[in-house]
Amino acid sequence: MTKKTGLFDVDFTLTTKELTTSIKGEKATTARYKLFSEALGTIINQMQVSGYRPRTIKDYDTVLLNFAKSTGITYLEEVTVDTIYSWLDSMQVVNQTKLTRLKVVKSFLGKCINNGWLKVNFWHSINVKVDKKVKKGAKPNDIAILISLIDKNTYIGLRDVAAIITMYKTGIRINTLGQLEEKHIDFDNKMLVLNGAILKNHQLLKLPLNDQLIQLYRVLIKQNIKVREYYGESNSNIFISIKGTSLNTKSTNNAISKQLTKYAKRFGLENINAHAIRRAYAKNLHDNGASIALISKALGHSDLAVTTQYLDLEVEEVASSLRDYL
């Protein structure tokens, strides 16, 4: 059989974009590309109006500016799977950090879709594999030992004990602790009433307080007044520095976080930090019969999977608990 040269060769000039445009009924006009910097500026403004924390907005801005600089993109439409992977490969950091930064870029692109600037969620399958090491909660006995060893006759000692018990009995994050004000304490109903502005998930949360904490807050507030008056400071924060100023709410640079590190070394206690105490709160609720859904709500989690990681249940413990439902 004679080979028919060129029989299956097609001289086709229309692009895929032109074809899909005609199918969708769109006009084949030249697109106006969206500047990446313009999109970022608009979304940052939207986040500010929506009440996002300044720290979150700053981290968002830093990561995305780095992304644009590293990839050399100018327009939003230039962001592709390849540019994202190229950016990830260029980082000289651990995978957990890569994953954290990737989440920011994904969140930003998701907001771009919401604004109508992008049409397809092409980044959905991009991920960074991280071997998650489960962090243990602090042991209640170690927390009790710590509280007994701290000198509560000093201002710093009193403040730190009140902070530790607050975290263990309410489970609030260290940055929320630093933003607590007198207005957040309902003394009559023995409750913390936290508005969304100081919570990570931006939702109202009410948490019960016991008599011990109520008493501690009353004493601490009186001492705070004396400290602020002496240094000429004006704020209504529950937890303040030794000079009466508000605490840095960043967990790694918080005065109480630093104190916990010092106490752990001084008293030879393991796993004493703000996050471990928060996990101990979750485990304590679970041990006393609270459901995972209730614990998740108390912790301010939006995902039950995160809550189950907090609980760090042993295999035998899971099996034993499940037996009750058979």
Secondary structure in CASP SS format (residue, H / E / C, confidence):
PFRMAT SS
TARGET T0000
AUTHOR 0000-0000-0000
METHOD secondary structure of the structure
MODEL  1
M C 1.00
T C 1.00
K C 1.00
K C 1.00
T C 1.00
G C 1.00
L C 1.00
F C 1.00
D C 1.00
V C 1.00
D C 1.00
F C 1.00
T C 1.00
L C 1.00
T C 1.00
T H 1.00
K H 1.00
E H 1.00
L H 1.00
T H 1.00
T H 1.00
S H 1.00
I H 1.00
K C 1.00
G C 1.00
E C 1.00
K C 1.00
A C 1.00
T C 1.00
T C 1.00
A C 1.00
R C 1.00
Y C 1.00
K C 1.00
L E 1.00
F H 1.00
S H 1.00
E H 1.00
A H 1.00
L H 1.00
G H 1.00
T H 1.00
I H 1.00
I H 1.00
N H 1.00
Q H 1.00
M H 1.00
Q H 1.00
V H 1.00
S C 1.00
G C 1.00
Y C 1.00
R C 1.00
P H 1.00
R H 1.00
T H 1.00
I H 1.00
K H 1.00
D H 1.00
Y H 1.00
D H 1.00
T H 1.00
V H 1.00
L H 1.00
L H 1.00
N H 1.00
F H 1.00
A H 1.00
K H 1.00
S H 1.00
T H 1.00
G C 1.00
I C 1.00
T C 1.00
Y E 1.00
L H 1.00
E H 1.00
E H 1.00
V C 1.00
T C 1.00
V H 1.00
D H 1.00
T H 1.00
I H 1.00
Y H 1.00
S H 1.00
W H 1.00
L H 1.00
D H 1.00
S H 1.00
M C 1.00
Q C 1.00
V C 1.00
V C 1.00
N H 1.00
Q H 1.00
T H 1.00
K H 1.00
L H 1.00
T H 1.00
R H 1.00
L H 1.00
K H 1.00
V H 1.00
V H 1.00
K H 1.00
S H 1.00
F H 1.00
L H 1.00
G H 1.00
K H 1.00
C H 1.00
I H 1.00
N H 1.00
N C 1.00
G C 1.00
W C 1.00
L C 1.00
K C 1.00
V C 1.00
N C 1.00
F C 1.00
W C 1.00
H C 1.00
S C 1.00
I C 1.00
N C 1.00
V C 1.00
K C 1.00
V C 1.00
D C 1.00
K C 1.00
K C 1.00
V C 1.00
K C 1.00
K C 1.00
G C 1.00
A C 1.00
K C 1.00
P H 1.00
N H 1.00
D H 1.00
I H 1.00
A H 1.00
I H 1.00
L H 1.00
I H 1.00
S H 1.00
L H 1.00
I C 1.00
D C 1.00
K C 1.00
N C 1.00
T C 1.00
Y H 1.00
I H 1.00
G H 1.00
L H 1.00
R H 1.00
D H 1.00
V H 1.00
A H 1.00
A H 1.00
I H 1.00
I H 1.00
T H 1.00
M H 1.00
Y H 1.00
K H 1.00
T H 1.00
G C 1.00
I C 1.00
R C 1.00
I H 1.00
N H 1.00
T H 1.00
L H 1.00
G H 1.00
Q H 1.00
L C 1.00
E E 1.00
E H 1.00
K H 1.00
H H 1.00
I E 1.00
D E 1.00
F C 1.00
D C 1.00
N C 1.00
K C 1.00
M E 1.00
L E 1.00
V E 1.00
L E 1.00
N C 1.00
G H 1.00
A H 1.00
I H 1.00
L C 1.00
K C 1.00
N C 1.00
H C 1.00
Q C 1.00
L C 1.00
L E 1.00
K E 1.00
L E 1.00
P E 1.00
L C 1.00
N C 1.00
D H 1.00
Q H 1.00
L H 1.00
I H 1.00
Q H 1.00
L H 1.00
Y H 1.00
R H 1.00
V H 1.00
L H 1.00
I H 1.00
K H 1.00
Q H 1.00
N H 1.00
I H 1.00
K H 1.00
V H 1.00
R H 1.00
E H 1.00
Y H 1.00
Y H 1.00
G C 1.00
E C 1.00
S C 1.00
N C 1.00
S C 1.00
N E 1.00
I C 1.00
F C 1.00
I E 1.00
S C 1.00
I C 1.00
K C 1.00
G C 1.00
T C 1.00
S E 1.00
L C 1.00
N C 1.00
T C 1.00
K C 1.00
S H 1.00
T H 1.00
N H 1.00
N C 1.00
A H 1.00
I H 1.00
S H 1.00
K H 1.00
Q H 1.00
L H 1.00
T H 1.00
K H 1.00
Y H 1.00
A H 1.00
K H 1.00
R H 1.00
F H 1.00
G C 1.00
L C 1.00
E C 1.00
N C 1.00
I C 1.00
N C 1.00
A H 1.00
H H 1.00
A H 1.00
I H 1.00
R H 1.00
R H 1.00
A H 1.00
Y H 1.00
A H 1.00
K H 1.00
N H 1.00
L H 1.00
H H 1.00
D H 1.00
N C 1.00
G C 1.00
A C 1.00
S C 1.00
I H 1.00
A H 1.00
L H 1.00
I H 1.00
S H 1.00
K H 1.00
A H 1.00
L H 1.00
G C 1.00
H C 1.00
S C 1.00
D C 1.00
L H 1.00
A H 1.00
V H 1.00
T H 1.00
T H 1.00
Q H 1.00
Y H 1.00
L H 1.00
D C 1.00
L C 1.00
E C 1.00
V H 1.00
E H 1.00
E H 1.00
V H 1.00
A H 1.00
S H 1.00
S H 1.00
L H 1.00
R H 1.00
D C 1.00
Y C 1.00
L C 1.00
END
